[in-house]
Amino acid sequence: MEIERQKERTWRQYFLNIIHAVRGEEQFTGSSTPAAETLMGFGIFIIVFVIIIAFLVCYGAARLSWCYNTFYGESTGSKVIFSVLCFLFPNFYYPFYALFLDPVCGRVKNQSGGRR
């Protein structure tokens, strides 16, 4: 009897019980509906998708910081420290970069002709 109870306690069953509780359904152990499994799969997909997008946003801020500091000739240690900080706090770095640091917005296109 004790071994049988331990088999029923799985993560899959735990998540299915949460889904059924949210939907207001009575769920008995050992039986699951395809709708609940589909909902659980979709929820896991959304969570993984959000984590990937969040990582890409953080990586973008770190990469932007690295390239900016490389452009101005900073040391490797300085580039690593600022890249890590920008990876951890991208919501602060993106507006700061856009308003104060962007090297492209301050440049004027060279109007003089070159060699022909």
C-alpha positions in Angstrom: 0.0 0.0 0.0 2.8 2.4 0.9 4.7 1.7 -2.3 1.6 2.2 -4.4 1.1 5.7 -2.9 4.6 6.7 -3.7 4.2 5.7 -7.3 1.2 8.0 -7.7 3.1 11.1 -6.4 4.8 12.4 -9.5 5.4 15.9 -10.8 3.1 15.2 -13.7 0.3 14.3 -11.4 1.0 17.2 -9.2 0.7 19.7 -12.1 -2.4 18.0 -13.3 -4.0 18.4 -9.8 -3.1 22.1 -9.9 -4.7 22.5 -13.3 -7.9 20.8 -12.2 -8.0 22.8 -9.0 -7.7 26.1 -11.0 -10.5 24.9 -13.4 -12.7 23.9 -10.4 -12.9 20.2 -11.3 -12.8 17.2 -9.0 -9.8 15.0 -10.0 -9.3 11.5 -8.7 -5.8 10.0 -8.7 -4.9 7.9 -11.6 -7.2 9.4 -14.2 -6.3 12.4 -16.3 -8.0 14.1 -19.2 -6.3 15.0 -22.5 -7.5 18.7 -22.0 -5.5 19.0 -18.7 -2.4 17.5 -20.3 -2.7 19.8 -23.2 -3.1 22.8 -21.0 -0.1 21.7 -18.9 2.0 21.2 -22.1 1.0 24.7 -23.3 1.9 26.2 -20.0 5.3 24.6 -20.0 5.9 25.8 -23.5 5.0 29.4 -22.6 7.3 29.3 -19.5 10.2 28.1 -21.7 9.5 30.7 -24.4 9.4 33.5 -21.8 12.7 32.3 -20.3 14.4 32.2 -23.8 13.1 35.7 -24.6 14.3 37.1 -21.2 17.8 35.5 -21.8 18.0 37.1 -25.3 17.1 40.5 -23.9 19.8 40.2 -21.2 22.3 38.9 -23.7 21.5 41.8 -26.0 22.2 44.4 -23.3 25.5 42.7 -22.4 26.6 42.5 -26.0 25.7 46.1 -26.6 27.8 47.1 -23.5 30.7 45.0 -24.7 30.7 46.5 -28.2 30.4 50.1 -26.8 33.3 49.6 -24.4 35.4 47.9 -27.2 34.7 50.9 -29.5 36.1 53.3 -26.9 39.1 51.1 -26.0 38.3 50.0 -22.5 40.3 47.3 -20.8 39.0 43.7 -20.8 38.3 43.7 -17.1 36.2 46.8 -17.4 34.3 45.3 -20.4 33.5 42.1 -18.5 32.3 43.9 -15.4 30.0 46.3 -17.3 28.7 43.4 -19.5 27.8 41.4 -16.4 26.1 44.3 -14.9 24.2 45.0 -18.1 23.2 41.3 -18.3 21.8 41.4 -14.8 20.0 44.8 -15.2 19.0 45.2 -18.9 15.9 47.3 -18.1 18.2 50.1 -16.7 20.9 49.8 -19.4 18.7 50.0 -22.6 17.2 53.4 -21.8 20.6 54.7 -20.5 22.3 53.6 -23.7 19.6 55.0 -25.9 19.5 58.5 -24.2 23.2 59.1 -23.3 25.6 56.6 -24.8 24.6 55.9 -28.3 27.6 56.7 -30.5 25.7 56.7 -33.7 23.1 59.4 -32.9 25.8 62.0 -32.2 27.7 61.5 -35.5 27.2 63.6 -38.6 27.6 62.0 -42.0 30.7 63.0 -43.7 29.7 65.2 -46.6 33.1 65.7 -48.1 33.9 63.8 -51.3 36.5 61.1 -51.4 39.0 60.1 -54.0 37.7 59.3 -57.4 
